[in-house]
């Protein structure tokens, strides 16, 4: 039984990934390749030019629901977090959602469920469009603002609390789709349907964690930088 309460830079990277396979997503979004052997987390991060405290803050937040850096300490790298979130957006929009759509369309296909299938796919497409709009706002407004803030050139009329006030829970409608399929889909099910439903569960959780990272790490960090630069 694993009794760790948090990982540190001296722990093995392989041990981190083996405790929770979700860490594979974390590595990918930080741009860390496989093949790290017995290297420690700190060694792997330094080799790949990743800020170690930032990596650990993200990993410990996802593993334990908390982090020593959740108070917004400025020893985290805001640009590393922005790159991580940007890579997450690419993953969802360019890979996860298209793949999930193909699997969902195939899983619910059937003459006796044509009307239901059309409604479900319309619901899914509308949801993806909503998430795309949310993520594009971050790409076009929030991330450029943060990069400029770090360089001392931020828009004085914009602040991170503007983003926070309109920050919605982008996984909620995916949970609605999950519930529709669980409660009301009466067509033929099987391995493909169950695998797709499982993927909807995991995708919704992945999106929830994405929001948590923004709320717990990014926003407090940027608020603290804003306050420091306002003095």
C-alpha positions as CSV (number, residue, x, y, z in Angstrom):
1,X,0.0,0.0,0.0
2,X,1.4,3.4,-1.0
3,X,1.5,5.7,2.0
4,X,3.1,8.8,0.3
5,X,1.4,12.1,0.8
6,X,3.3,13.8,-2.0
7,X,6.1,13.2,-4.4
8,X,9.4,15.1,-4.3
9,X,12.1,15.6,-6.9
10,X,14.2,12.8,-5.4
11,X,11.5,10.2,-6.1
12,X,11.8,8.0,-9.2
13,X,9.8,9.2,-12.2
14,X,8.8,5.6,-12.9
15,X,7.4,5.2,-9.4
16,X,5.2,8.3,-10.0
17,X,3.8,6.9,-13.3
18,X,3.3,3.4,-11.9
19,X,1.3,4.7,-9.0
20,X,-1.3,6.3,-11.3
21,X,-1.3,5.8,-15.0
22,X,-3.0,9.2,-15.4
23,X,0.5,10.6,-15.0
24,X,1.1,9.6,-18.6
25,X,-1.1,12.5,-19.6
26,X,0.9,14.8,-17.3
27,X,4.2,13.7,-18.9
28,X,2.8,14.2,-22.4
29,X,1.5,17.7,-21.7
30,X,4.8,18.7,-20.2
31,X,6.6,17.3,-23.3
32,X,8.4,14.6,-21.3
33,X,9.2,11.4,-23.4
34,X,9.4,7.9,-22.1
35,X,12.6,6.0,-21.5
36,X,13.7,7.7,-18.2
37,X,15.0,4.5,-16.7
38,X,15.8,4.9,-12.9
39,X,16.1,8.7,-13.1
40,X,14.5,10.8,-10.4
41,X,11.7,13.3,-11.1
42,X,14.2,16.2,-10.7
43,X,16.7,14.6,-13.1
44,X,14.0,14.0,-15.8
45,X,12.6,17.5,-15.4
46,X,16.1,19.1,-15.7
47,X,17.0,17.0,-18.7
48,X,13.8,18.1,-20.5
49,X,14.1,21.7,-19.3
50,X,10.9,21.6,-17.2
51,X,10.6,23.6,-14.0
52,X,10.7,20.9,-11.3
53,X,8.5,22.7,-8.7
54,X,5.9,23.3,-11.3
55,X,5.8,19.7,-12.5
56,X,5.6,18.5,-8.9
57,X,2.8,21.0,-8.1
58,X,0.7,19.7,-11.0
59,X,1.5,16.0,-10.3
60,X,0.7,16.2,-6.6
61,X,-2.4,18.2,-7.2
62,X,-3.8,15.5,-9.5
63,X,-2.7,12.6,-7.3
64,X,-3.6,14.0,-3.9
65,X,-6.0,16.8,-4.6
66,X,-3.7,19.3,-3.0
67,X,-0.2,20.8,-3.4
68,X,2.2,22.8,-1.3
69,X,2.0,25.4,-4.0
70,X,-1.7,25.8,-4.0
71,X,-1.5,29.2,-2.2
72,X,-0.1,30.8,-5.3
73,X,3.6,31.0,-4.4
74,X,5.6,32.6,-7.2
75,X,8.3,30.0,-7.3
76,X,6.2,28.2,-9.9
77,X,6.7,28.9,-13.6
78,X,3.6,30.5,-15.1
79,X,4.8,30.0,-18.6
80,X,5.3,26.3,-17.9
81,X,1.7,26.1,-16.7
82,X,0.5,27.9,-19.8
83,X,2.4,25.5,-22.1
84,X,0.9,22.6,-20.2
85,X,-2.6,24.0,-20.6
86,X,-2.0,24.7,-24.3
87,X,-0.8,21.1,-24.9
88,X,-3.9,20.0,-23.0
89,X,-6.1,22.0,-25.4
90,X,-4.5,20.4,-28.4
91,X,-5.0,17.0,-26.9
92,X,-8.7,17.5,-26.3
93,X,-9.6,19.3,-29.5
94,X,-7.3,17.5,-32.0
95,X,-7.3,14.0,-30.6
96,X,-9.6,13.1,-27.7
97,X,-12.9,14.6,-28.9
98,X,-12.5,13.5,-32.6
99,X,-11.7,9.9,-31.4
100,X,-14.5,9.9,-28.9
101,X,-16.9,11.1,-31.5
102,X,-16.0,8.3,-33.9
103,X,-16.3,5.7,-31.2
104,X,-19.6,7.1,-30.0
105,X,-21.1,7.3,-33.5
106,X,-20.1,3.6,-34.1
107,X,-21.3,2.4,-30.7
108,X,-24.9,3.8,-30.9
109,X,-25.4,3.1,-34.6
110,X,-28.6,1.1,-35.3
111,X,-31.8,1.3,-37.3
112,X,-34.0,1.0,-34.2
113,X,-32.1,3.9,-32.4
114,X,-31.7,6.3,-35.3
115,X,-33.6,9.2,-33.7
116,X,-31.7,8.7,-30.4
117,X,-28.4,8.5,-32.3
118,X,-29.0,11.7,-34.1
119,X,-29.9,13.5,-30.9
120,X,-26.9,12.2,-29.0
121,X,-24.5,13.1,-31.8
122,X,-26.0,16.6,-32.0
123,X,-25.6,17.0,-28.2
124,X,-22.0,15.9,-28.4
125,X,-21.2,18.2,-31.3
126,X,-22.8,21.2,-29.5
127,X,-20.8,20.3,-26.4
128,X,-17.5,20.2,-28.3
129,X,-18.2,23.5,-29.9
130,X,-18.8,25.0,-26.5
131,X,-15.5,23.6,-25.1
132,X,-13.7,24.8,-28.2
133,X,-15.0,28.3,-27.7
134,X,-13.9,28.2,-24.1
135,X,-10.4,27.0,-24.9
136,X,-10.0,29.4,-27.8
137,X,-10.7,32.3,-25.4
138,X,-7.9,31.1,-23.2
139,X,-5.6,30.7,-26.2
140,X,-6.4,34.2,-27.6
141,X,-6.9,36.2,-24.5
142,X,-5.8,34.6,-21.2
143,X,-2.5,33.0,-22.2
144,X,-1.2,36.1,-24.2
145,X,-2.1,38.2,-21.1
146,X,-0.1,35.9,-18.8
147,X,2.9,35.8,-21.1
148,X,2.9,39.6,-21.4
149,X,2.4,40.0,-17.6
150,X,5.5,38.0,-16.9
151,X,7.5,40.3,-19.3
152,X,6.0,43.4,-17.7
153,X,3.9,44.3,-20.7
154,X,0.4,43.2,-19.7
155,X,-2.8,44.9,-20.8
156,X,-3.7,47.2,-17.8
157,X,-7.4,46.7,-18.6
158,X,-7.4,43.0,-18.1
159,X,-6.9,41.0,-14.9
160,X,-7.0,37.2,-14.2
161,X,-10.2,37.7,-12.1
162,X,-12.1,38.5,-15.3
163,X,-11.2,35.0,-16.5
164,X,-12.0,33.5,-13.1
165,X,-15.5,35.0,-13.0
166,X,-16.5,33.5,-16.3
167,X,-14.7,30.2,-15.8
168,X,-17.2,27.4,-16.2
169,X,-17.1,23.7,-15.5
170,X,-16.6,22.4,-19.0
171,X,-17.0,18.8,-18.0
172,X,-20.6,19.2,-16.8
173,X,-22.4,18.7,-20.1
174,X,-20.2,15.6,-20.8
175,X,-21.6,14.2,-17.6
176,X,-25.1,15.0,-18.9
177,X,-24.3,12.9,-22.0
178,X,-23.0,10.1,-19.8
179,X,-26.3,10.1,-17.8
180,X,-28.4,10.2,-20.9
181,X,-26.7,7.1,-22.2
182,X,-26.9,5.3,-18.9
183,X,-30.5,6.1,-18.2
184,X,-32.3,6.3,-21.5
185,X,-30.3,4.5,-24.3
186,X,-32.1,1.2,-24.9
187,X,-30.4,0.1,-28.1
188,X,-27.9,-2.8,-28.4
189,X,-24.9,-2.5,-26.2
190,X,-21.7,-4.5,-26.1
191,X,-17.9,-4.1,-25.7
192,X,-17.8,-1.0,-28.0
193,X,-20.6,0.8,-26.3
194,X,-19.2,0.1,-22.8
195,X,-15.7,1.1,-23.8
196,X,-17.1,4.4,-25.2
197,X,-19.1,5.0,-22.1
198,X,-16.0,4.4,-20.0
199,X,-14.1,6.9,-22.2
200,X,-16.8,9.5,-21.6
201,X,-16.3,9.0,-17.8
202,X,-12.5,9.4,-18.0
203,X,-12.7,12.3,-20.4
204,X,-15.1,14.2,-18.1
205,X,-12.7,13.5,-15.2
206,X,-9.7,14.7,-17.2
207,X,-11.6,18.0,-18.0
208,X,-12.5,18.4,-14.4
209,X,-8.9,18.1,-13.4
210,X,-8.0,20.6,-16.1
211,X,-10.3,23.1,-14.4
212,X,-8.9,22.3,-11.0
213,X,-5.4,23.1,-12.2
214,X,-6.5,26.5,-13.5
215,X,-8.5,27.3,-10.3
216,X,-6.0,26.0,-7.7
217,X,-2.6,26.7,-9.4
218,X,-2.9,29.2,-12.3
219,X,-5.3,31.8,-11.0
220,X,-3.7,32.3,-7.5
221,X,-0.3,32.4,-9.1
222,X,-1.2,35.1,-11.6
223,X,-3.1,37.0,-8.9
224,X,0.0,37.1,-6.8
225,X,2.2,38.3,-9.7
226,X,-0.4,41.0,-10.5
227,X,-0.3,42.2,-6.9
228,X,3.5,42.2,-6.9
229,X,3.7,44.3,-10.1
230,X,1.1,46.7,-8.9
231,X,3.2,47.8,-6.0
